[in-house]
Amino acid sequence: MPSPADPPLPEKPLLLIVDDDPLISDTLGLALGSSFEVVGSHSRAHCTQLLRQLRRAPELALVDLGLPPLPHRPDEGFALISELLQISPEIGIVVLSGQSDEDNARHARTLGAADFVAKPCHPGDLQEILLRALSFRAVDTTLRRDASRGDTVLPRPSLIGESPTIQKLRTQLRQFAELPYPVLIEGESGSGKDIVATACLHRDTRRGNKPFFALNCAAISPSLVEPTLFGYAKGAFTGAASAKSGYFEDASDGTLFLDEIGELPLELQAKLLRVLENGEYQRVGETQKRVSRARIVAATNRDLRKEIRAGNFRADLYHRLSVFSVNVPPLREMNGDKLLLLDHFRELYAAQTGQTAFSLSGEGQAFWLRYPFPGNVRELRNIVIRLTAKYAGKTVSGKELEPEFDLQDELLPEPPVSAAPADAGAAGRSAIEEAVRRLQQREPFNLDRLLDETERGYIDAALKLAHGNVSRAARLLGINRTTLYNRMEASQPHVSAAKKI
């Protein structure tokens, strides 16, 4: 037992395990407990609530896709990946699932998961994967932490790219980066809105030596937003043993970054509006007025105009926040910048892990340029991390690259199309004649049974042509993947009754 004079032991990395099977959660918790401090959750709703209560954010999350209330489909798991990254952008996510469809793996990685591991998996192998994800995450965390400072030996994050869309964004930012007015940054998840806020609108301006404070509005309990932003007086609420300043005060004449501003509750939007109007605010439990000089930068991946129409966001607050607004472009609009980002991340991770950078073959580069990266820069970065781990010092071919992509229609071989009937009208008449013939028969007829059999036949045929790949089968049928899952469960209840483990 350590004596009081001994230095405190370093904290283990915090690992969040999300699985609705307690046996799996408990087994993994015991197996991984030597390397991680483990907390468990059993559902998406419980997990997001738990995250806001933990004293520190988990470094890693191990997520099962098949969560309740839909244990036979990956929908809840996919939604949880997005929510985890919204609440804690720095978290490293590894998906562990019995739903080993490679297309699910690709889609999970597109959403931001670092890796996908099929059950069953040996605990030692899983621990190695988690530790590898942790080592790469450490580089990203350092870069994020030092984004607003100039004292890091690592390359400082900034906008990378020479495409017209990035050049336009740079021009916009130069026009008002030094002005004191609010800026609203809009863009898809994973597009790099935080880099625009930390680097372009703070670090690289005259405020670069002033304080920078950031609040993720999705990551904090609504009851804590007000005291966090405005501070509180001693005794203002249970647990307020002493007075404390808030971010508006601590930011002084620096920058206050409000990420995921669309998640801010309506009642708090009114209080934020008052600060933006005249700079005045009060600590919780005080009547004394204070004045903020901080420059406000907000970011969102939501369409706030739609949120206003839905009654979820105040129009007056939107207009105050968007005195200046910029849209960070999705990666699919950045053309050759995909290769510049590839070079940046592969050199960065190779240097930080002591490995030789991989390269892409000519076919691989062409494939890289054609891929639209629906998960944007975050997806590209995670792909580079996996390629660095798998192919350090090697040349990656198009065939080796393909499993990393959540392939879109234009990157897949076109399914064989049968010749269209020469006369569509004749085909229609033939179908009617067949229906008349069947209805005139004396045998019992049931339209529901016929439609069910026809649908089941088409589903089975599409799955056969797609070699079991659900997403490709859905494309063949002209429906989305969720609809196909629903129809598969409805037409084959015996298949979906047992959860695959």
LOROTI-123984 format. One record per residue (C-alpha): residue in one letter; x, y negated, z negated. Coordinates in steps of 0.1 Angstrom, whole numbers, padded with zeros to 4 digits, always signed. Layout:
<rs>
aXYZ ...
</rs>
This chain:
<rs>
m+0000+0000+0000 p+0015-0034+0010 s+0025-0058-0017 p+0011-0093-0018 a+0044-0106-0005 d+0043-0084+0026 p+0033-0102+0058 p-0002-0093+0070 l-0004-0065+0095 p-0012-0077+0131 e-0048-0073+0141 k-0056-0044+0165 p-0072-0054+0197 l-0110-0053+0194 l-0127-0028+0216 l-0165-0029+0222 i-0180+0005+0231 v-0215+0003+0246 d-0232+0038+0249 d-0266+0049+0239 d-0253+0084+0230 p-0241+0082+0193 l-0220+0114+0197 i-0200+0099+0226 s-0196+0065+0208 d-0185+0082+0175 t-0161+0105+0193 l-0145+0077+0213 g-0143+0055+0183 l-0123+0082+0164 a-0101+0090+0194 l-0093+0053+0201 g-0092+0040+0165 s-0054+0043+0163 s-0049+0017+0190 f-0081-0004+0187 e-0105-0019+0162 v-0137-0004+0175 v-0173-0018+0173 g-0202+0000+0188 s-0235-0010+0205 h-0263+0011+0220 s-0281-0012+0244 r-0277-0043+0265 a-0299-0064+0242 h-0281-0053+0211 c-0247-0058+0227 t-0253-0095+0236 q-0267-0102+0202 l-0237-0085+0185 l-0212-0105+0206 r-0226-0138+0192 q-0222-0125+0156 l-0186-0111+0158 r-0160-0133+0141 r-0137-0129+0172 a-0144-0119+0208 p-0135-0084+0219 e-0105-0081+0241 l-0120-0051+0259 a-0153-0034+0265 l-0160+0002+0274 v-0195+0002+0290 d-0218+0031+0300 l-0239+0022+0330 g-0269+0044+0321 l-0283+0023+0292 p-0319+0022+0279 p-0346+0014+0288 l-0334+0028+0321 p-0310+0056+0311 h-0311+0073+0346 r-0301+0042+0366 p-0272+0018+0364 d-0293-0014+0365 e-0289-0022+0328 g-0252-0014+0329 f-0247-0037+0359 a-0266-0065+0342 l-0246-0061+0310 i-0213-0064+0329 s-0225-0098+0342 e-0237-0109+0308 l-0204-0099+0291 l-0184-0119+0315 q-0207-0149+0311 i-0204-0147+0273 s-0167-0139+0272 p-0150-0146+0305 e-0117-0132+0293 i-0130-0098+0283 g-0116-0068+0301 i-0143-0043+0311 v-0138-0006+0318 v-0169+0013+0329 l-0172+0049+0316 s-0201+0067+0332 g-0216+0100+0341 q-0231+0083+0371 s-0200+0089+0391 d-0213+0077+0425 e-0184+0059+0440 d-0207+0032+0452 n-0217+0025+0416 a-0180+0022+0408 r-0174-0002+0436 h-0204-0024+0426 a-0193-0024+0389 r-0159-0036+0400 t-0174-0063+0422 l-0193-0076+0392 g-0161-0080+0373 a-0152-0046+0357 a-0115-0039+0356 d-0118-0002+0362 f-0143+0027+0365 v-0138+0060+0348 a-0160+0091+0354 k-0171+0113+0325 p-0158+0135+0312 c-0124+0118+0306 h-0096+0129+0283 p-0093+0104+0254 g-0055+0101+0260 d-0061+0091+0297 l-0088+0067+0287 q-0065+0051+0261 e-0038+0046+0287 i-0063+0029+0311 l-0075+0006+0283 l-0040-0004+0273 r-0031-0011+0309 a-0062-0033+0312 l-0052-0050+0280 s-0017-0058+0293 f-0030-0074+0324 r-0056-0093+0304 a-0028-0107+0282 v-0014-0125+0313 d-0048-0140+0322 t-0054-0151+0286 t-0021-0169+0284 l-0028-0186+0317 r-0062-0197+0305 r-0049-0209+0272 d-0022-0229+0288 a-0042-0243+0317 s-0046-0276+0299 r-0009-0278+0288 g+0024-0281+0306 d+0045-0261+0282 t+0041-0226+0296 v+0068-0207+0315 l+0041-0189+0335 p+0027-0205+0368 r+0001-0229+0358 p-0034-0222+0372 s-0045-0245+0399 l-0066-0245+0431 i-0050-0222+0456 g-0058-0224+0493 e-0056-0245+0524 s-0090-0237+0540 p-0112-0266+0550 t-0136-0258+0521 i-0108-0260+0495 q-0093-0292+0511 k-0128-0308+0509 l-0130-0298+0472 r-0095-0313+0465 t-0105-0345+0482 q-0137-0348+0461 l-0118-0341+0429 r-0092-0367+0436 q-0119-0393+0441 f-0132-0391+0405 a-0108-0370+0385 e-0095-0401+0366 l-0130-0417+0361 p-0147-0414+0327 y-0180-0402+0340 p-0195-0367+0336 v-0189-0341+0363 l-0210-0311+0370 i-0192-0281+0386 e-0215-0256+0404 g-0206-0223+0420 e-0210-0186+0420 s-0197-0163+0391 g-0160-0156+0395 s-0153-0185+0418 g-0129-0204+0395 k-0151-0232+0380 d-0130-0230+0348 i-0098-0238+0368 v-0114-0269+0383 a-0124-0280+0348 t-0091-0273+0330 a-0066-0281+0357 c-0081-0305+0382 l-0103-0326+0358 h-0080-0325+0327 r-0045-0312+0329 d-0036-0329+0361 t-0050-0363+0351 r-0040-0391+0327 r-0060-0372+0301 g-0036-0342+0304 n-0019-0351+0270 k-0053-0356+0253 p-0073-0329+0235 f-0093-0304+0256 f-0122-0285+0240 a-0144-0259+0257 l-0178-0245+0246 n-0193-0216+0264 c-0231-0222+0259 a-0239-0185+0267 a-0214-0172+0241 i-0227-0189+0210 s-0258-0185+0189 p-0283-0214+0196 s-0283-0221+0158 l-0245-0228+0160 v-0244-0250+0190 e-0254-0282+0172 p-0229-0280+0143 t-0202-0268+0167 l-0207-0298+0190 f-0216-0325+0165 g-0201-0313+0132 y-0219-0311+0099 a-0219-0327+0064 k-0211-0307+0032 g-0242-0289+0021 a-0260-0294+0054 f-0269-0257+0055 t-0261-0225+0037 g-0224-0219+0040 a-0214-0255+0047 a-0191-0257+0017 s-0173-0288+0031 a-0178-0313+0059 k-0165-0304+0093 s-0160-0324+0125 g-0174-0311+0158 y-0161-0309+0193 f-0173-0343+0203 e-0152-0358+0175 d-0122-0335+0179 a-0121-0341+0217 s-0116-0378+0209 d-0108-0395+0242 g-0099-0362+0259 t-0122-0337+0277 l-0152-0316+0264 f-0160-0288+0288 l-0195-0273+0285 d-0194-0240+0304 e-0227-0222+0313 i-0246-0254+0306 g-0277-0238+0321 e-0279-0216+0289 l-0283-0245+0266 p-0316-0244+0247 l-0341-0271+0256 e-0342-0286+0222 l-0304-0291+0223 q-0305-0305+0258 a-0323-0336+0244 k-0296-0342+0218 l-0269-0338+0244 l-0287-0363+0266 r-0286-0389+0238 v-0248-0386+0236 l-0245-0390+0273 e-0267-0421+0274 n-0249-0441+0247 g-0221-0420+0233 e-0238-0419+0199 y-0243-0388+0178 q-0247-0377+0142 r-0232-0348+0122 v-0258-0323+0111 g-0270-0335+0076 e-0257-0370+0081 t-0274-0403+0090 q-0242-0421+0099 k-0238-0428+0136 r-0206-0418+0153 v-0194-0426+0188 s-0178-0401+0212 r-0153-0412+0239 a-0148-0377+0253 r-0153-0371+0290 i-0180-0345+0296 v-0174-0317+0322 a-0201-0291+0326 a-0203-0259+0347 t-0230-0235+0358 n-0236-0206+0382 r-0273-0213+0381 d-0293-0236+0405 l-0302-0262+0380 r-0327-0277+0404 k-0347-0245+0403 e-0343-0243+0366 i-0358-0278+0364 r-0388-0267+0384 a-0392-0237+0362 g-0392-0259+0331 n-0359-0245+0317 f-0337-0275+0322 r-0343-0312+0317 a-0343-0333+0349 d-0329-0364+0330 l-0301-0344+0316 y-0293-0329+0350 h-0290-0364+0365 r-0268-0376+0336 l-0245-0346+0340 s-0243-0348+0378 v-0231-0384+0381 f-0204-0366+0401 s-0209-0330+0412 v-0188-0305+0430 n-0195-0271+0444 v-0167-0245+0441 p-0169-0225+0474 p-0173-0187+0474 l-0143-0167+0485 r-0162-0155+0517 e-0159-0191+0530 m-0121-0194+0524 n-0108-0173+0553 g-0070-0171+0552 d-0070-0182+0516 k-0077-0146+0507 l-0041-0138+0517 l-0027-0168+0497 l-0046-0156+0466 l-0034-0121+0472 d+0002-0133+0473 h-0003-0154+0442 f-0018-0126+0420 r+0004-0098+0432 e+0036-0117+0425 l+0022-0129+0392 y+0012-0095+0379 a+0043-0077+0393 a+0065-0103+0375 q+0047-0100+0342 t+0046-0062+0342 g+0081-0057+0355 q+0069-0039+0386 t+0077-0043+0422 a+0049-0060+0441 f+0029-0039+0466 s+0023-0049+0502 l-0005-0044+0527 s-0001-0027+0560 g-0013-0046+0591 e-0045-0026+0590 g-0048-0033+0553 q-0044-0071+0558 a-0071-0071+0585 f-0094-0051+0562 w-0086-0076+0534 l-0096-0106+0556 r-0128-0090+0567 y-0140-0081+0532 p-0164-0109+0519 f-0154-0105+0481 p-0189-0109+0467 g-0173-0111+0432 n-0152-0140+0444 v-0117-0147+0429 r-0124-0126+0398 e-0130-0095+0420 l-0099-0102+0441 r-0078-0105+0410 n-0091-0072+0396 i-0084-0055+0429 v-0048-0068+0428 i-0044-0055+0392 r-0055-0020+0402 l-0033-0020+0433 t-0004-0031+0412 a-0010-0003+0388 k-0014+0024+0415 y+0009+0013+0443 a+0038-0008+0428 g+0065-0012+0454 k+0045+0006+0481 t+0027-0004+0513 v-0011+0000+0509 s-0030+0012+0540 g-0065+0004+0550 k-0076+0039+0539 e-0061+0034+0504 l-0076-0001+0502 e-0112+0010+0512 p-0121+0026+0479 e-0115-0007+0461 f-0142-0025+0480 d-0179-0027+0475 l-0184-0023+0512 q-0210-0044+0531 d-0228-0034+0562 e-0204-0051+0586 l-0175-0031+0572 l-0192+0003+0575 p-0195+0023+0606 e-0228+0018+0622 p-0252+0047+0615 p-0262+0066+0646 v-0293+0051+0662 s-0316+0073+0682 a-0328+0060+0715 a-0360+0039+0712 p-0391+0052+0729 a-0395+0039+0763 d-0430+0028+0756 a-0437+0017+0720 g-0474+0015+0727 a-0474+0051+0739 a-0457+0061+0706 g-0484+0043+0686 r-0511+0061+0706 s-0494+0094+0700 a-0493+0088+0663 i-0531+0080+0663 e-0539+0111+0683 e-0519+0132+0659 a-0538+0117+0630 v-0572+0123+0647 r-0562+0159+0653 r-0553+0165+0617 l-0584+0149+0603 q-0606+0169+0626 q-0593+0202+0612 r-0614+0220+0588 e-0585+0224+0563 p-0585+0201+0533 f-0565+0169+0538 n-0549+0146+0512 l-0534+0113+0524 d-0514+0107+0492 r-0498+0141+0494 l-0489+0135+0531 l-0473+0101+0523 d-0454+0115+0494 e-0440+0144+0515 t-0431+0120+0543 e-0413+0096+0519 r-0395+0124+0501 g-0384+0138+0535 y-0370+0104+0546 i-0352+0099+0513 d-0336+0134+0515 a-0326+0128+0551 a-0311+0094+0543 l-0291+0108+0513 k-0279+0137+0535 l-0267+0113+0563 a-0251+0091+0536 h-0234+0121+0520 g-0251+0113+0487 n-0241+0076+0487 v-0272+0058+0473 s-0264+0024+0487 r-0258+0036+0522 a-0290+0057+0520 a-0309+0026+0510 r-0295+0007+0539 l-0305+0034+0563 l-0341+0032+0549 g-0342-0006+0550 i-0347-0010+0512 n-0325-0021+0484 r-0307+0003+0460 t-0330-0004+0430 t-0361+0004+0451 l-0346+0036+0463 y-0337+0046+0427 n-0374+0039+0417 r-0387+0060+0446 m-0363+0089+0439 e-0374+0090+0403 a-0411+0088+0413 s-0408+0116+0439 q-0384+0138+0420 p-0392+0135+0382 h-0376+0168+0375 v-0342+0154+0387 s-0344+0122+0366 a-0357+0139+0334 a-0322+0148+0322 k-0295+0121+0318 k-0262+0130+0335 i-0234+0130+0310 
</rs>
